[in-house]
């Protein structure tokens, strides 16, 4: 996590947040153009996310849910006015792109594979987002119609063109199930460990009940991205449980993910 010291004007923030922000050391920890994230160095630490109005509602809902199940941060406030604001306590520890974890890739692969298996085994009957698969299909279609296509990701799975990938999506969308509690963006920066012990998940805006191979896809992708090699994928899958993995379904998920 990169932290850049910043100064802010309290008038740019909702009044409910002024007492927390006042006098605290503040740092920008944003990692995307869609949202600004501020780390508030006070007490045990807080994160404040700001994005366009309505865009954080699902994340706020699922952050509350994951915290209730002992899987994520305690969310303190969701405010929707001119912008959406989400305030949560810091999950203690470091994300999995910290050097102490990346320096031990074999142990890291085992840890995230085992942890994903635990997540996927949990009861989801009370999950507030039961239709992740439906939302996932709709998002792929919308992005395809916008002309979005990640050529690099597609070619890694053997897709040479948007038409080829979309043909796979259209022919196989019926195979995707909604029978597993997902993170939805199961990447190393979103998994927090405290000295190798699981501490919690963050960035839950794509979580819900859906197709388990979405998380498996992202777990394999994040290892490839961070280690610049596919050689750790098998260790991750072994730790998760090979009997639960359909390699062809992974390739189908990759066709969907090529559209963002």
C-alpha positions in Angstrom: 0.0 0.0 0.0 1.4 3.3 -1.1 0.8 6.3 1.2 1.3 9.9 0.1 0.9 12.6 2.8 -1.8 15.1 1.9 -3.5 18.2 3.3 -7.3 18.7 2.9 -10.0 21.3 3.3 -12.5 20.0 5.7 -15.3 21.8 3.8 -14.8 19.3 1.1 -16.0 16.5 3.4 -19.4 15.8 5.0 -19.8 17.4 8.4 -20.1 14.0 10.1 -16.4 13.3 9.3 -14.9 16.6 10.4 -14.1 15.5 14.0 -12.3 12.4 12.8 -10.3 14.2 10.2 -9.4 17.2 12.3 -5.8 17.0 13.6 -5.1 13.6 12.0 -2.3 12.8 9.7 -3.8 12.0 6.3 -2.4 10.0 3.4 -3.7 9.3 -0.1 -3.7 5.6 -0.8 -5.8 5.6 -4.0 -5.1 2.9 -6.6 -7.7 3.7 -9.2 -9.2 6.7 -11.0 -12.7 5.7 -10.0 -12.3 6.3 -6.3 -10.2 8.4 -3.9 -9.0 6.6 -0.8 -7.6 8.5 2.2 -5.8 6.7 5.1 -6.5 8.5 8.4 -3.7 7.9 10.9 -5.6 8.0 14.2 -6.3 5.3 16.8 -5.7 2.0 15.0 -6.3 3.7 11.6 -9.2 4.3 9.3 -9.8 4.3 5.5 -12.2 6.8 3.9 -13.2 6.2 0.3 -15.0 8.7 -1.9 -16.5 7.9 -5.3 -19.4 9.1 -7.5 -22.9 9.1 -6.0 -24.4 5.6 -5.7 -21.2 3.8 -6.6 -20.3 2.6 -3.1 -23.7 1.3 -2.0 -22.9 -2.4 -2.9 -19.5 -2.2 -1.4 -20.8 -0.7 1.8 -23.5 -3.4 2.0 -21.0 -6.3 1.5 -18.4 -4.8 3.8 -21.0 -4.9 6.6 -21.8 -8.4 5.7 -18.2 -9.7 5.6 -17.5 -8.0 8.9 -20.5 -9.7 10.5 -19.0 -13.0 9.4 -15.6 -12.1 10.7 -14.1 -11.6 7.3 -13.5 -7.9 6.9 -13.3 -4.4 8.2 -15.8 -2.8 10.5 -17.6 -0.2 8.4 -18.5 2.9 10.4 -20.4 5.1 8.0 -21.8 5.1 4.5 -22.9 8.6 3.4 -24.4 9.4 0.0 -24.8 13.1 -0.8 -23.0 14.8 -3.7 -20.6 11.9 -3.6 -20.6 8.5 -1.9 -18.4 8.2 1.2 -17.5 5.0 3.0 -15.6 5.0 6.3 -14.1 1.8 7.8 -11.6 0.8 10.4 -8.3 -0.5 9.1 -7.9 -4.2 9.0 -4.8 -4.9 11.0 -1.8 -6.3 9.0 -0.5 -5.8 5.5 -1.9 -6.7 2.1 -0.3 -9.6 0.2 1.8 -7.4 -2.0 4.0 -6.5 1.0 7.5 -7.7 0.4 7.5 -10.1 3.4 4.8 -12.1 1.6 6.0 -11.7 -2.0 9.4 -12.9 -0.9 7.9 -16.3 0.0 5.7 -17.1 -3.0 5.2 -20.8 -2.3 3.9 -20.1 1.2 1.8 -17.2 -0.1 0.2 -19.4 -2.8 -0.7 -22.0 -0.2 -2.1 -19.4 2.1 -4.4 -17.7 -0.4 -5.5 -21.0 -1.8 -6.4 -22.4 1.6 -8.1 -19.1 2.6 -10.2 -19.0 -0.6 -11.4 -22.6 0.1 -12.6 -21.5 3.6 -14.4 -18.5 2.1 -16.1 -20.7 -0.5 -17.3 -23.2 2.1 -19.2 -20.6 4.2 -22.9 -20.4 4.5 -24.4 -17.7 2.2 -28.1 -17.9 2.8 -28.2 -14.5 4.5 -26.0 -12.8 1.9 -27.6 -9.5 0.7 -26.3 -10.0 -2.9 -27.6 -13.3 -4.1 -27.4 -12.5 -7.9 -23.7 -11.9 -8.5 -23.8 -14.2 -11.5 -26.6 -12.2 -13.1 -24.7 -9.0 -12.5 -21.5 -10.5 -13.8 -23.2 -11.5 -17.1 -24.8 -8.1 -17.4 -21.5 -6.3 -16.9 -19.7 -8.4 -19.5 -22.4 -7.6 -22.1 -22.4 -3.9 -21.3 -18.6 -3.7 -21.6 -18.6 -5.6 -24.8 -21.1 -3.1 -26.3 -18.9 -0.3 -25.2 -16.0 -1.8 -27.1 -14.0 -2.7 -24.0 -11.5 -5.6 -24.4 -8.4 -6.5 -22.6 -6.2 -8.0 -25.3 -3.4 -9.0 -23.0 -5.6 -11.0 -20.6 -7.5 -12.6 -23.6 -4.4 -13.7 -25.4 -3.1 -15.4 -22.2 -6.1 -17.7 -22.4 -5.9 -18.2 -26.1 -8.5 -15.7 -27.3 -7.2 -13.8 -30.3 -10.2 -11.4 -30.8 -13.2 -9.9 -29.1 -15.5 -11.9 -31.4 -13.8 -15.2 -30.4 -14.1 -14.4 -26.7 -17.7 -13.2 -27.0 -18.7 -16.4 -28.8 -17.5 -18.4 -25.8 -19.5 -16.1 -23.5 -22.7 -16.5 -25.5 -22.3 -20.3 -25.8 -21.4 -20.9 -22.2 -23.1 -18.4 -19.9 -25.6 -21.0 -18.8 -22.8 -23.0 -17.1 -22.2 -20.3 -14.5 -23.8 -21.0 -11.2 -24.6 -18.9 -8.2 -23.8 -21.3 -5.3 -20.7 -19.8 -3.5 -19.9 -16.8 -1.4 -17.3 -14.8 -3.5 -14.9 -12.0 -2.9 -15.3 -11.2 -6.6 -11.9 -9.5 -7.0 -9.6 -12.1 -5.3 -6.3 -10.4 -5.8 -3.3 -10.0 -3.5 -3.9 -6.3 -2.6 -7.3 -7.3 -1.3 -6.2 -10.0 1.1 -4.8 -8.7 4.5 -2.5 -10.9 6.6 -1.1 -10.2 10.0 2.2 -12.1 10.2 0.8 -14.8 7.8 -2.5 -15.1 9.8 -5.6 -14.1 7.9 -6.9 -10.8 9.1 -9.6 -9.8 6.5 -10.7 -8.9 3.0 -11.0 -5.4 1.6 -12.5 -3.9 -1.6 -15.7 -6.0 -1.6 -17.6 -4.1 -4.3 -17.8 -7.2 -6.5 -18.6 -9.7 -3.8 -21.8 -11.8 -3.5 -23.2 -15.2 -4.2 -22.0 -16.5 -7.6 -19.7 -18.8 -9.6 -16.7 -20.0 -7.6 -14.4 -20.0 -10.7 -14.5 -16.2 -10.8 -12.4 -16.1 -7.6 -10.2 -18.9 -8.9 -9.6 -17.0 -12.1 -8.6 -13.8 -10.2 -6.4 -15.8 -7.8 -4.4 -17.3 -10.7 -4.3 -13.9 -12.5 -2.9 -12.0 -9.5 -0.1 -14.5 -9.1 0.8 -14.2 -12.8 0.6 -10.4 -12.6 2.8 -10.1 -9.4 5.3 -12.9 -10.1 5.5 -12.5 -13.9 5.2 -16.3 -14.2 2.4 -18.9 -14.2 4.5 -21.5 -12.3 2.7 -20.8 -8.9 -0.8 -21.4 -10.2 -0.7 -25.1 -9.6 0.3 -24.6 -6.0 -2.6 -22.2 -5.5 -5.0 -24.7 -7.0 -3.6 -27.6 -5.0 -4.1 -25.6 -1.8 -7.7 -24.7 -2.8 -8.6 -28.3 -3.8 -8.2 -29.7 -7.3 -11.4 -31.7 -7.1 -13.3 -28.4 -7.0 -11.8 -26.9 -10.1 -13.0 -27.2 -13.7 -10.2 -26.0 -16.0 -12.5 -25.5 -18.9 -14.8 -23.3 -16.8 -11.8 -21.2 -15.8 -11.1 -20.6 -19.5 -14.8 -19.6 -20.0 -14.5 -17.1 -17.1 -11.4 -15.7 -18.8 -13.6 -14.9 -21.9 -16.0 -12.9 -19.7 -13.1 -11.1 -17.9 -11.6 -10.1 -21.2 -14.4 -7.5 -21.4 -13.5 -5.9 -18.1 
